[in-house]
Amino acid sequence: MRRERVVVLALDGVYPFELGIPNRILGAADGRYEVLTCSVDGGPVRTDADFGVTVEHGPEALATADTVVIAPVAPAHLSDQVPDKVLAALALIRPCTRIVSICTGAFVLAAAGLLDGRRATTHWQVADRFRRMFPHVDLDPDVLFVDDHPFLTSAGAASGVDICLHLVRKDHGSRLANTVARRCVVPPFRDGGQAQYIEQPVPEEGAASTAATRSWALERLGEPLTLADLAGHARMSLRTFARRFHDEVGLSPGRWLIQQRVARARHLLESSDLTVDQIAGRVGFATGASLRQHLNAAIGVTPQAYRRTFQTTR
């Protein structure tokens, strides 16, 4: 089995946490990825913390990459101009290479003109600055990540975990992605369209949570659950439940249910020989046609194509 080579570009001012995400997540994928870290000159890199990092590779590693990850830098290092050394390094990337940015790494790609006319995201706190600098990029500051192949951009900090899990899921299916998530003790799936910033991630003291109802719903995905069913289980009014659910999850109850049903369907497509109609019934979609519609909207493929690609991992 060929290992995909992922090369992470570390620039001065890099955030250490995000710099380590690709190796931690992709390195837990049963040897499917080889992760290297490089700098623009092969020398040490100053981080945003009180230490530097020594990397083993120079920019020549970028020419060998199947996927390149641009690690983020602190806002003080952001500019609408790309230093000559960075431009020279980016020029080594082969045209067929997949390019991923985490957080403010999108500024580097945009300044190099690589995101013009494309949809992208970055950390919500620097979104206005990004828009002023790069008006030709279709910025969506409200999502966790954007996959506009071959460019993928993610929001801040922990969304780097989400986009790396997305790469595993896209390349090797949800079973391996879920395994990686368990090994790294992180949530296995947060939809790229989920809100970056949840106003009230923890319920106020004394307020009821929707967590128990979400667990209850996950055990009953095959049933035709309605908002009234969910609110009734939580013993809340429809309006209170919908508001509290969105405050805690960042999605509406309906969208969350669709997301969970699609995730369960992907698992069954990979791990069973059930027909599309049978899977649709088990996960709560009324018909196979409904499953096809929602799966295509989520990942752009049909159930049959998804099964052909990923059922070999059984």
Secondary structure, 3 states (H helix, E strand, C coil): CCCEEEEEECCCCECHHHHHHHHHHHCCCCCCEEEEEECCCCCCEEECCCCEECCCECHHHHHHCCEEEECCECHHHCCCCCCHHHHHHHCCCCCCCEEEECCCHHHHHHHCCCCCCCEECCCHHHHHHHHHHCCCCEECCCECEEEECCEEEECCCCHHHHHHHHHHHHHHCHHHHHHHHHHHCCCCCCCCCCECCCCCCCCCCCCCCCHHHHHHHHCCCCCCCCHHHHHHHHCCCHHHHHHHHHHHHCCCHHHHHHHHHHHHHHHHHHHCCCCHHHHHHHHCCCCHHHHHHHHHHHHCCCHHHHHHHHHHHC
